[in-house]
């Protein structure tokens, strides 16, 4: 999951506090567990996005009994960056898990463009990994170590699994066109 996409996408929908965005993600426990999202990672990315001018401070609440609480909003540059990051991750990703945040905020980009970019990426992955690794590795190499066929079989199965899920995601995104 791309943390910058998650932050920018959340702010594209409403101004918010960093902790509230984290808490919203934490309420969907699977997102936090699968993505490795932590408060410290979120705050790190918030700071980086702020320095680049993609998010800006709306207000800072000060209470002597509590830490400062900063509300952020996305900038126009941040909206453009969100689109760019979503398109880029669909162009480059080889694993559905990397696409979680882009899928959550896909409504901020053109679905047809995503399908074009993502379809080309899937085809590139298929060309790269077909035929299976077992067929690519010469038999004499496989014969040198009795464990290599097992490893090649596992790697091939894993690649097939990832491509299958990329194709399933493509079909799912295509179904969004009619919404």
Secondary structure as GFF3:
##gff-version 3
##sequence-region A 1 179
A	DSSP	alpha_helix	3	13	.	.	.	ID=ss1
A	DSSP	beta_strand	16	17	.	.	.	ID=ss2
A	DSSP	alpha_helix	18	27	.	.	.	ID=ss3
A	DSSP	alpha_helix	29	35	.	.	.	ID=ss4
A	DSSP	alpha_helix	39	51	.	.	.	ID=ss5
A	DSSP	beta_strand	55	63	.	.	.	ID=ss6
A	DSSP	beta_strand	66	74	.	.	.	ID=ss7
A	DSSP	alpha_helix	76	92	.	.	.	ID=ss8
A	DSSP	three_ten_helix	96	99	.	.	.	ID=ss9
A	DSSP	alpha_helix	100	104	.	.	.	ID=ss10
A	DSSP	three_ten_helix	106	108	.	.	.	ID=ss11
A	DSSP	alpha_helix	111	129	.	.	.	ID=ss12
A	DSSP	alpha_helix	133	136	.	.	.	ID=ss13
A	DSSP	alpha_helix	139	144	.	.	.	ID=ss14
A	DSSP	alpha_helix	148	176	.	.	.	ID=ss15
###
